[in-house]
Amino acid sequence: MLSRYQRGSSKWITLFSVLLLGKMMVLMGCMVRHRLSPKKPNSRREVPLFSYEKETIQAQVQRLKEENTHWIEQVTFPSSMAPNWVTAYHYVQKEGEQR
């Protein structure tokens, strides 16, 4: 009789755990706030962080590989944090090709 009691109680514990977990997930979803529009930047603090003197940079462009529909270019230019360099790979679609 003791073994039957343990099997039955494990079902109730499992059911209780599933219901508790489900309720917690629902309540956590209710706590999330969604903004309808993005936050406007605070002109005193946020804009100066992204302000920098604009200058023409001398980028080096090298074509690495050409395929049937596109070619790949390596673009290298100096970083704003000297002496570092930034390297990017640019995929250019050939004219007249559809994606």
N, C-alpha and C positions, 0 to 999 in steps of 0.2 A: 504494500500500500504506500510506502514511503516513496518508491520509485515513480508511481503514477502521479503523486503530488508534485514531484520535482519536474516531470515532463510538462504538466499542465501549467505550472507557474512560469516556466521559461517562455511559453507562448505569450502569457500576459506581460512579462517583462519585455519581450521583443515588441509587442504591440504598443506598449507604453513608450518605449524608446523611440519607435518610428513616429508616433504621434507627437511626442515632445520635440523631436528633431524637426518635423514638419512645421510645428507651431513656431519654433525659433527661426526657421527660414522665412516664414511669412512675416514675422515681426521685424526681422532684419531688413527685408525688402521695403517695409513701411518707413524705415528710418532714413532711407536714401532721399536726398533732395535733388531735384532736377531743375536746372535753371533754364528758362525759356530763351534767354539771350546771353551771349558771352559777357563777361565782366568787362567794363570799360577800364582802360589803364588809368592808374593814378598818375597824373601828369608830373607830380613833384618827385616821385620815387621811381616809377617803373620806366618811364621814357628815357631818362638819362642812362639807364643801364644798357640800353640798346642803341644809344646815340654814339656815333663814331664819325670821324672825318672821312668823307668819301673821296677816294682817289682811284685813279686808273691803275689796275694791276696788270702786270706782264705775265700772262699765262702761257705755258708751253703746251702745245697740243701735238700729240703724236698718234698717227693712225696705227693701231696694233694689228687688227685682223679684219678681213673682209669676207663676208658670207654672201649667200645669194640674195637675201632680203635686207641685210643691214651691214653696217660696219661698226667697229668698236674703236673709240678714241681714248687715249689716256691724257687727262688734263691735269697739269701740275702748276700750282701757284703758291706764292709765299703766304704763310699764315700771319695773322695779326700779332701772334706771339712769336717774335723772332727768336731763334733761327730756324723755326720749324717750317715744314712745307706740307701742303695739303695735296693729296693725290685722289682724283676721282676718275671713274670710268664712265664714258658717255656712249650710249648705244644710239646710233643714228639710223633711222629707217630710210631705205632708198626710195626715191621718187616713184610714184605710181603703184607701189605695193600696198595691198590692203592687209589689215590685221585680222 
